[in-house]
Amino acid sequence: MNSIFLIALALYLLVFIAIGLRDIKNIRTFTDYSTAGKRQGLFPVVMTLLATMLGASTTIGITDTVYKIGFPGIWWLVFGAAGLVLQSLLISERVRKIDADTLPDLAGKTAGQEAQLLIATVIVVSWVGVIAGQLVAMNNLITFALGMNSRAIFAVVALIVIAYTMTGGQLSVVKTDKIQLAIIMAGIVSCTFFLYFIKGGNTADIPQNMELLNSSYRPFNLFMQFFIIGGVYFLGPDILSRNFISKDGATAKKSAFTAGLVLLAFAFLITMTGMWLRFNTGAEELAGKSALLHAVSLLPRPLAVVLLFGLLSAILSSTDTCLINASSILAKDILKKDRVTWARMTVLLLGLLALALALWGKGDILSLLTGAYSVYTPGVIFPLTVAIFAHTKYGVKKGIWLCAVAAGGLFGLAGTYFTAPLLALGLPAAIMQYLTLIGMGLSLLLSLLSVNADFKSIFHPQAHSSGS
C-alpha cells in the first residue's frame, strides 16, 4: 500500500501543480485571482460549492460522530443543507447584486468600513485555526496510509497545496474542486456499497436504530446546531465565496439550492456508513483511529486507494478554499492591498502559519470548526443578514450595528472558550450552555435596532412605501 499510495499521491499533486501553472496567464486582476473573474456558470459553482463543504469535518468527522452518538449525527449536514436552501431563497440574488469580492467587503458595502475591518479580523484569525485543523486531518490520513508518521511527506504535500493555491488562485481552486469532488463521491459511494452489499455483517439492527434524537443528542443540541451550523452554511465566508464567483444572481441562487439538495443526499450516505461501522466495529478494533479510516482496512485494495484519495480530496478541497478566501480577506479587507501580488503573499503567509500550527500541535477538526463557528455565527450571521436586507433603501446606524456584532461574538467566545473562568466567578452552570444563543438573540435585537426603519419595513418594503 505504501508504494502505491506514494506513486498515486505524486501523480495526484502533479495534476494540481499543472493546473496552477496553467492558470497564471489568466490572472490579471485581483478579481480574477480572488473570485475567478466572477464568470462561473451553474455546473462549476455547484461542483466547487459541494467540494468546499465536503471536507474533513463532513466525512471523517461526521462518521466519527455517528459512530459515537448514532443516527442523530446526520443533523450537522441536514442543517447545512437547510442553510444553503434558505440562502438560495432569501439572499443569494441580493448578495450577488451587491457585487462584493469577499464577505467582509460585503459587510463594508452594507454596513461601513468599520464593519469590514471587524469581520475581516474575526474571519482571518478564526480560519487560520480551521486551516491548521484541516492540515492535521491530512497528516493523520497520510500517517495512516503510510503506516508511519512522516512529517517530511506531510510538509511537502502541504507546501504543494499552498503553492498551487498561491499560483492559480480561485481559478485553480474551482478546477481542482471538480476533480476532488468526483474522487470524494467515488470513494464514499463505493465504500458504502461495499460495506452493505458485499461485506454484509450486522445490518438488521440499523433501521430500528435510526432515531433522530437520543440520550446523546437532545432537543437542545438540535436547536443549537440549527443556528450554529445552519448559520454558517447560510452566510459563511467559504460558502458565500461561491456566490461571488457566480456569473450572476440567478446562477448563485440555483447553485445554492442544487448543492443543498445534493448535500442532503450525501448526509444520508455518510451517516449510513457511520451506522454500519457503529454496529459492526468494536472500540478495540478502532484502536484510537477514525472510524472511516478503519473502513479503509475493510475494503479491497483498489477500493481502499479510491477511498483514501477521496478523503484526501475532501481535506484538500476545503483547505485550499479556506486558504484562498482568508488570504483574499487579509489582502483586501485588512491590508487594503487588492492586488494579485499581495494576495499571493498572504496565501503564503497564512499557509505557512497554519502549517506551523499543524506541525506544532494537535487538533480535532470538528472541535476547531465548532469553536470558530460558535464565535462567527452569533457575531456575524444576524447583523449581516439584516444589513443585506436594509442595503440601499434604509441603511444601518454603524455604532449600534457594530455593537450587535461585538455582543454576539463575545457571548459566543465566552460560551465556547471561557466556561471554567466564568463558573469560577459564580455564573450559574445552567446559564453557561445558553451563552451562544443569548449572544445570537442580542445580535439580532441590536442589528434590527440599528436599521433606519421599523422592523416590518425591512422585510416588507411595500408596507413602508404604502404608508408614506
N, C-alpha and C positions, 0 to 999 in steps of 0.2 A: 504493500500500500504506500510506503514512504516514497519510493522512486516514482511510482505512477502519479502520486499526488504532486510531487515537486515538478515533474515534467508538465503536467496539466496546468499547474499554477503559473509556471513560466510562460506558457503559451497564452493563457488567460490574460496575464498582465501585459504581455506584448501587444495584444489587440487594443487594450485601453491606451497604452502609450501612443500607438499609431493613430488612434482617434484624436487624442490630444494634440499631437503634432500637426495632423491634417487640418485641424480647426483654427490654427494660428492665423492663417491667411484670411479667414472670415471674420476676424475680430478687429474692428476699427474703433469702436466707441465703448464707453462704459456700459451702455445699454446692451450692446452686443454681448459683452462679457458677463454681465450680471443677470440679464433676463433673456438671453438667447435671441436678442433682436426683437422680442415681442411679436414673433411671426409664426408661432407654433399652432398647428391645427389640432383637431379633436383627438385623433389617434395618438400622436406623440405626447400630448398633455395627459391623457388618461394613463398611458403607459408609465410616464415618469412620475405621475402622482401616486400610482399604486406602488411603484418601486421605492418611492420615498417612504411610504407608510409601512411597507413590509421589511422592517429591519430586524435587528437582534431582539428587540422587545416583543415584536408581534410574531416571532417564530419560536426562538429558543425560550424567551421569557414567558410567553403565553402557555407554551407546552408545560413548562415547569409549574406554572400557576395552576393549570388544570390538574396536573399530577398531584398537587398538594391539596387543593380545595374542591376538585371535581368540576362538573359542568358549568357552574357559575363563572368559571374563568373566561367564558365566552363574552362576558359583558364588556370587557375592555374594547374589543373590536366592534361589538354591536353599537356601543356609544360612539365609537369613532365613525362608523358608517352613518349614524344618525346626525353627527356633527357635519359631515360632508353634505348630506341631503339638505339639511337646514341652511347650510351656506349657499347651496345652489338656489334654493327657493327664496332666500331673503336678501343676500348681499353680493353674490358673485358679480352680477352685472353692474351694481353700484360701484363696487371696488374697482372693476376694470375701467370704468369711465373716468375715474379719478386719475388714472394713468401714473401710478407710482412705480418706483423701481424696487423698493423694499418695504417691509411692513412699517418700520419707523418713518420712512418717507411718507407713507400713507397717513400716519399719525400727524406728521408735520403739516401736511396739506389740509388736514381736517381739524387739528387742534393746536397748531402752532409749533414753533421751533423748540420750545422747552419740552413739549411732549415728545418730539422726535428724538431729542438727546436722551431723555429719561428712559424711554422704551428701548432705544438702541443699546444703552448701557446694560439694562436688565437682560436683554437677549444675548449679547456678546458674552457677558460674564457667565450666565447660566449654560449657554450652549458649548462653551469650551469643555465644561464637565460632561455634557452629553456626548460630545465627540470623543472625549477620552474614554467614556464608558463603552462606546461602540468599538474603539480600538482594543480595549480589554477583552471584549467578547471575541474579537478577531484573533487575539493572541491565544485565548482558550481553545478556539477552533483549530488553529494551526498546531498547537501543542497536542491536541487530541489526534489529529490526522497523522502527525509525525511520530507519535508515541514518546515524545520528549519535549522539554521546554527549550526552544531555540529562540532566544531573544534577538539574535542576529537576523534570522529569517523574518521574524515578525517585524523588526525595524525596517528591513529592506522593503517588505510589502507595504508597510505604512508610508514610507517615503515615496514609493511609486504612486500610491493613491494621491498623496499630496502633490506630486509632480504633474500628473495628468490633469488634476483639477486646476492647478495653478496655470497650466499651459493653455488648456482649451476652454476653461470657464464653464459657464452654464450650457453652452452649446455641446461640449463634450459630455457633460453630466446627463443631458437629455438623451444623447445617443447611447451612452453606456447603460443607462437605465433600461432601455429597451431590451438589450441583451441580458442584463441581470434579471429582469422580471421574468423573461422566458425560462431562464435556468431555475429561478426560485419556484415557479409554478411546476416545472417538470420534476424538481426534487420532492416537493411536498406531496403532489398528486401521486407520484409513483410510490412514495413511502406509505401513504395511507392505503392505497390499493393493495400493496403487498401485505401489510400487516393484517388487513381484514379478510382478504380473499385468497391469500396464499399461505401466510404464516398461521392464520387462524387463532387458536388459543381461546381464552375466555371472553367471548363477545356477547354471551347471553345475558350477563348481568348489566351490560352497559345501557340498554334502552330504559330499564327501570330505574336507573340512577341518573337520568338526565334532568335533574331538578334545577330550577332557575335560582333558587335560594336554598341555603342550608345553614348549619351551625357555624360554618367558616365564612359564610358570605350572607350578611343580613341586610334588611332594607336600608339601614344607614349606609352601608357600603355601596349599595345601588345608587342611592341619592348622591353621595359624594362623587362617585365615578362619572355619573351623568354630567355633572358640571365640570369636574376637573379634566377628564379625558375628552368628553364631547366638546368642551370649550376649546381645547387646543386644535382638534380637527376642524372646528368651525372657523377659528380665526388664529391659527398658529402661524409662526413665521415661515416654516418649511412648507406647510400645506398651502398657504396663501401665495408663496413664491410661484406656484404653478399657475395661479391666476394671472400673475404679472407676465408670464411668458406667453400666454394665450394671445392669439391674433385679434380677438375681440371679446366683448361681453357674452355673446351667445355661446361661443366656444368654451369660455370659462364656466358658464352655468351648466352646460351639457356635460363637461368633463367631470365636474364635482359630483353631479348626480350619478353618472355612469360608474365612476370609481367607487361611490358609496355602495351601490348595489353589488359590485364585484367583491368589495371588501366584506360585505355581509356573507357572501358565499364562502369566501376564504376563512372567515371566522368559524363557520361550522366545520370546515375541513380540518383546520389546525386543532380545533377543540376535540374533534373526534380522534385525532392522532394522540392527543394527550390522554383521552379517556382510555384508549386501548392500552397505553403504557401504564396507566394507573391500575388497571385490573389485571395486567399480565407481567408486571415487573415489581419485584420487591426492592425495598430501600437498600438492601445489602448488594443487590446487583448493580445499582447505580454507582455505589462507592463514591458518592460526592460529586459525580459529573452530571451534566444536564440530561434530562430525560430524552430530549430529541437527539443528543449526541449518542446516547445509548442505543437509540433506534438505528443509528448507522451500523452498529455492530451486528444487528439482526438481519441486515439486508445482504443480498448477493453483491459481490464486489462492484459490478458495473453500476447498480442502483446506489450503492454506498457512495461511490465517487460523485454521482449526479446530486445526491442529497448534500454531500459535503460542499460542493460548489454552489448549490442552491442556497445553503446557509451563509457561505462566504459572500455570495452576491447580495443576499439580504442585508448583511452588515455593511458592505461597501456602498451599496446604493443609498443607504441612509447617511453614511459617513460623508460621502462627497457632497451630498445635498446640504447637510448641516454646515459643512466647511465653507462651501461657496456662498451660502446665504449669510452666515455670521461674518465672513470676511468682507462681503459687499457692504454689509451694515456698518462694520468698523470703518471702512474706507469712506463711504458716502455720508453716513449719518453722524459719525463721531469725529473723524479726522477732516471731514468736508473736502475730501480729495476724490471726486468721482472721475477718476482716470484709470485706464487699464493697468498701467504700471503700478499704481498704488494698490489696486485690487489684488494684483498678483503678489505683491509684497505682503499684504495682510493674510492671504491664503497661506503663504509660507510661515508667517509668524504664528498664527493660530494653530496651524497644523503641527508645527514643532512643539508648541506649548502643550497641546493635547497629547502628543506622543510622549513627551517628558512625564506628564501626569500618569499616563498609562504604564510606562516603564517603572515609575516610582511606587505606585500604589495599586490597590485592587479596587474593583467597582462592580456592583450589581447593576446592570443596565436598567432594569425596571425600577430600582430604587432611585437611581440618578434621574431618570426621566420623570418619575412621580415627584421627586423633590423639585426639579425645575418647573414642572407643570403647576405644582402647588403654590409656587410664588407667582409665576406668569399668569395663570388663569384668573385668580381673584383680582390681580392688579391691572390687567390689560383688557380682558375679553369684553366686559360690560362697558367700560368707558369708551373703548374704541368703536364698539358696535353703535353706541349712541352717537358718537361723533360722526360716523359714516352716514347715519340717517339724518343727522342735523346739518350735514355739509351743504354749502351754497345757500340754503334758504334761511337757516337760523343761526348757525354758528354756536360756539360754546364760550363760556366765561373761563378763561385759561386757568385762573387761580383755583377755582372750585374743581375743575376737571383734573388738574394735577393732584389735588388732594384726594380725589377718587382713586387715582392710580396708586398713590402712596399708601392710602389706608388699606386697600385690598392687598397690595403686595406685602406690607408689613405684617398684617394679620396672617397671611399665608406663610410668610417666613417664620413667624413666631410659632405657628401651629406645626410646622414641619421640622424646624431645627432647634427650637428653644423650649421644648416642653419641660425638660428637667429643671432649668433655672426658674421658670415660671411657677412650677409646682413648689419649688423651694421657697418662693416668695409668698406662697399662700393662695395662689389661684386655684379654685376648685377643680379637681380632676374631671368632673362631669362636663366642665366648660371646654376643656382643652381640645377635645375631639371636634368641637364645633368652630374653632377659631377660623379655619379657612372659609367655612360657609358664612360666618359672621362678616369676614372680610369681603366676600363677594356681595353680600347684602348691602354693606356700607358703600362699596364702589358703585353699585347700581344706583343707590339712592343719590349719592353725591353727583354722579355723572348726569342723572336726569335733572337735578337741580342746577347743573351748570349750563343747560341749554337755554338759549334766549327765546324760549317759547314754553307753553304749557305742555305737559306730557302727551295729551291727546293730539296736539298739533304735529308732534314729531312724526308719529307713525300714520296719521291720517291728515295729510296736508289739505285735503278738500274741505274738511271741517273748519280748519283755520281760515281758509280763504272765504268760505261762505259766511263766516261770522264777522268778517271785516267790513 
